Amino acid sequence: MRESRRKRLTRSGSDRIIAGVFGGFGQYFNCSANFLRVAYVILSILSGIVPGVIIYIIMVLIMPPDPQHPGFLGFIKSLSDWQQGVATSHNQRRKRRTLTDVEEKDIKRNGRSS
């Protein structure tokens, strides 16, 4: 059986300047990441810098990291997953207790029953 390997668009762990977005595009499209970076900077300057920065941040958030090199955001995610695991195990230890064979009795205090 031949193992089929699909190409996935991920942020690059090895060819990165900021977050590896254009390194990932370069690996996916098999072209130079530096060419993509320069073209994006020129387009960002021509269209105003703010939209280019916002689009880059969206790409960082949407594109998954390279599984072999998750980088800083992958490190943050692993810490978050670890913290959720600790909270889950803590909640499992504090399970609700069930009482059985309980009788209810009236207790008289100061002449009144409560």
C-alpha positions as CSV (number, residue, x, y, z in Angstrom):
1,M,0.0,0.0,0.0
2,R,1.3,3.4,-0.9
3,E,0.9,6.1,1.7
4,S,-0.7,9.1,0.2
5,R,0.7,12.4,1.5
6,R,-1.3,15.5,1.0
7,K,0.3,18.9,1.0
8,R,-0.9,21.0,3.8
9,L,-0.6,24.8,4.1
10,T,1.1,25.4,7.5
11,R,3.2,28.1,9.0
12,S,6.9,27.2,8.5
13,G,9.0,26.4,11.5
14,S,12.3,26.6,9.7
15,D,11.8,29.4,7.2
16,R,10.4,32.2,9.3
17,I,11.1,35.8,10.0
18,I,8.1,36.7,12.2
19,A,5.6,33.8,12.3
20,G,6.5,31.7,9.3
21,V,3.4,32.6,7.2
22,F,5.3,33.3,4.0
23,G,7.7,30.5,4.6
24,G,4.7,28.2,4.7
25,F,3.3,29.7,1.5
26,G,6.7,29.3,-0.2
27,Q,6.9,25.6,0.8
28,Y,3.3,25.0,-0.3
29,F,3.6,26.7,-3.7
30,N,7.3,25.7,-4.1
31,C,8.6,29.2,-4.6
32,S,10.8,31.6,-2.8
33,A,9.5,32.9,0.5
34,N,11.6,36.0,0.2
35,F,9.9,36.9,-3.1
36,L,6.4,36.5,-1.4
37,R,7.6,38.6,1.5
38,V,8.8,41.5,-0.7
39,A,5.6,41.4,-2.8
40,Y,3.4,41.4,0.3
41,V,5.3,44.4,1.8
42,I,5.0,46.3,-1.4
43,L,1.3,45.6,-1.7
44,S,0.8,46.5,2.0
45,I,2.5,49.8,1.5
46,L,0.5,50.6,-1.6
47,S,-2.8,49.8,0.1
48,G,-2.0,51.3,3.4
49,I,0.0,49.5,6.1
50,V,-2.9,48.8,8.5
51,P,-4.9,46.4,6.2
52,G,-1.7,44.5,5.5
53,V,-0.9,44.1,9.1
54,I,-4.4,43.0,9.9
55,I,-4.4,40.4,7.1
56,Y,-1.1,39.1,8.3
57,I,-2.4,38.7,11.9
58,I,-5.4,36.8,10.6
59,M,-3.2,34.5,8.5
60,V,-1.1,33.8,11.7
61,L,-4.2,32.9,13.6
62,I,-5.8,30.8,10.8
63,M,-2.8,28.9,9.5
64,P,-1.8,25.9,11.7
65,P,1.8,25.7,12.8
66,D,4.2,23.1,11.3
67,P,3.8,20.0,13.4
68,Q,7.5,19.4,13.6
69,H,8.3,23.0,14.7
70,P,5.2,24.5,16.4
71,G,7.1,27.7,17.5
72,F,6.1,30.2,20.1
73,L,2.3,30.0,19.5
74,G,2.5,26.2,19.6
75,F,4.3,26.5,22.9
76,I,1.5,28.8,24.2
77,K,-1.1,26.3,23.0
78,S,0.6,23.4,24.7
79,L,0.7,25.3,27.9
80,S,-3.0,26.1,27.6
81,D,-3.7,22.4,26.9
82,W,-1.6,21.4,29.9
83,Q,-3.4,23.9,32.2
84,Q,-6.8,22.6,31.0
85,G,-5.6,19.0,31.8
86,V,-4.6,20.1,35.3
87,A,-8.0,21.8,35.9
88,T,-9.8,18.7,34.6
89,S,-7.9,16.3,36.8
90,H,-8.5,18.7,39.8
91,N,-12.3,18.7,39.0
92,Q,-12.3,14.9,38.8
93,R,-10.8,14.6,42.2
94,R,-13.5,16.9,43.7
95,K,-16.5,14.8,42.6
96,R,-19.9,15.3,44.2
97,R,-20.5,12.9,47.1
98,T,-23.8,11.0,47.3
99,L,-25.4,10.4,50.7
100,T,-27.3,7.2,51.3
101,D,-29.5,5.9,54.1
102,V,-30.3,9.4,55.4
103,E,-33.2,10.0,57.8
104,E,-34.8,13.4,58.3
105,K,-35.6,14.4,61.9
106,D,-37.2,17.5,63.3
107,I,-35.1,19.3,65.9
108,K,-36.8,21.4,68.4
109,R,-35.1,24.7,69.3
110,N,-36.6,27.2,71.6
111,G,-40.0,25.5,71.4
112,R,-40.2,25.7,67.6
113,S,-39.5,23.0,65.1
114,S,-37.4,23.8,62.1
